[in-house]
Amino acid sequence: MDQGDYSPCTFTPLPGTQPATCDDASLFDLSQCTPDDFGMVDAHGYSVFELRPRMDQVSLSGMLALPNDGGMGRMAGMPLVRQDITGHGFFLTNNRNLADGVVRQYVLAGCKTLPTEGRIVGCYGQCLNGRVTSKGTFDIERLIRVRGESESSGNVPWRSETFVAQGVPVDVYVEGPCLRRVHHGAAAARGRALRLRRAKPASPCPDEDLHPAQ
């Protein structure tokens, strides 16, 4: 079912063409946009995004994290290589190095905001090794915190990042200083577990995993 576009802007290069670079704000037609209202929505923090292609392709969604300290953010877990966010514009570029050596690049340009919903909508282009393969519109919605809840203190240090194949989903629970993973199905049978430890915990993390009732 065609759900329509999120915004009226467009990434102008046609699929199959290869512009000098996809990471170019001038490739977007933003003539029907309102570029002066981006200061009305705080884009920093954690948001969920959806990329909706204008072609017969599957939408892509995930988490967008933009640090409040001005550092480079991450889109679907991958670092941004360009992050231009001001009260007059919104432009992001994300590169993914695929296993076969191909570089997949997503370029996003904001078109307008919906302040009462905490959303930014715009359009994007996708390129593989510089060749346009898809384009469409996007929606970014800021996650709303529970009253009295602050942003993450950043007290869980990043250690490493490793690609893993799609498998059995699990739930992660926070218990005091420890983060523990609940096993599900086959994962429980194999005895695989992931445990993260907060920085300088007040007490050692318990050496057991949670197994849901079968």
Residue pairs with C-beta under 8 A, 6 or more apart in sequence:
3 52
5 52
5 54
5 136
5 137
6 50
6 52
6 121
6 122
6 123
6 137
6 138
6 139
7 33
7 111
7 112
7 121
7 122
7 123
7 137
7 138
8 32
8 33
8 111
9 28
9 29
9 30
9 31
9 32
9 33
9 109
9 111
9 122
9 123
9 137
10 28
10 29
10 123
10 135
11 27
11 28
11 107
11 109
11 123
11 124
11 125
11 132
11 135
12 27
12 28
12 29
13 19
13 22
13 27
13 125
13 132
13 135
14 132
15 55
15 132
15 133
15 134
15 135
16 131
16 132
17 131
17 132
18 130
18 131
18 132
19 27
19 130
19 132
21 130
22 105
22 107
22 125
22 127
22 130
22 132
23 81
23 82
23 93
23 105
23 107
24 107
25 84
25 89
25 91
25 109
27 107
27 125
28 109
28 123
28 125
30 109
30 111
32 111
33 110
33 111
33 112
33 122
34 111
34 112
34 113
35 88
35 89
35 110
36 87
36 88
37 112
37 113
37 115
38 85
38 86
38 87
38 88
38 89
38 90
38 110
38 113
38 120
39 86
39 87
39 88
40 113
40 115
41 113
41 114
41 115
41 118
41 119
41 120
41 142
42 142
43 66
43 85
43 90
43 120
43 140
43 142
44 66
44 67
44 68
44 85
45 65
45 66
45 68
45 142
45 143
45 151
46 63
46 64
46 65
46 142
46 143
46 151
47 63
47 64
47 65
47 66
47 140
47 141
47 142
47 143
48 61
48 62
48 63
48 64
48 140
48 141
48 143
49 61
49 62
49 63
49 64
49 75
49 138
49 139
49 140
49 141
50 59
50 60
50 61
50 138
50 139
51 59
51 60
51 61
51 106
51 124
51 126
51 136
51 137
51 138
52 59
52 136
52 137
52 138
52 139
53 59
53 126
53 134
53 135
53 136
54 135
54 136
54 137
55 134
55 135
55 136
57 134
60 76
62 75
62 76
62 77
63 74
63 75
63 76
63 77
64 73
64 74
64 75
64 76
64 140
65 73
65 74
65 75
66 73
66 83
66 85
67 73
68 151
72 79
72 80
72 81
72 83
73 79
73 80
73 83
73 92
74 80
75 92
75 94
75 106
76 94
77 161
78 94
78 95
78 96
79 94
80 92
80 93
80 94
81 93
81 94
81 95
82 91
82 92
82 93
83 91
83 92
83 93
84 90
84 91
84 92
85 91
85 92
89 109
89 110
90 108
90 109
90 110
90 120
90 122
91 107
91 108
91 109
91 110
92 106
92 107
92 108
93 105
93 106
93 107
93 108
94 105
94 106
94 108
95 103
95 104
95 105
96 103
96 104
96 105
96 106
97 103
98 104
99 163
102 128
102 129
103 128
103 129
104 126
104 127
104 128
105 126
105 127
105 128
105 130
106 124
106 125
106 126
107 124
107 125
107 126
107 127
108 122
108 123
108 124
108 138
109 122
109 123
109 124
110 120
110 121
110 122
111 121
111 122
111 123
112 120
112 121
112 122
113 119
113 120
113 121
114 120
114 121
117 141
118 141
118 142
118 144
119 139
119 140
119 141
119 142
120 139
120 140
121 137
121 138
121 139
121 140
122 137
122 138
122 140
123 135
123 136
123 137
123 138
124 135
124 136
124 137
124 138
125 132
125 134
125 135
126 132
126 133
126 134
126 135
127 133
145 151
155 198
155 199
156 179
156 196
156 198
156 199
157 199
167 187
168 184
168 185
168 186
168 187
169 184
170 181
170 182
170 183
170 184
170 187
170 194
171 181
171 182
171 184
172 179
172 180
172 181
172 182
172 194
173 179
173 180
173 181
173 182
173 210
176 201
176 202
176 203
177 197
177 198
177 201
177 202
177 203
177 205
178 195
178 196
178 197
178 198
178 201
178 205
178 206
179 195
179 196
179 197
179 198
180 193
180 195
180 205
180 206
180 209
180 210
181 193
181 194
181 195
181 209
181 210
182 209
182 210
182 211
182 212
183 192
183 193
183 209
183 210
183 211
183 212
184 212
188 211
188 212
193 209
195 205
195 209
197 205
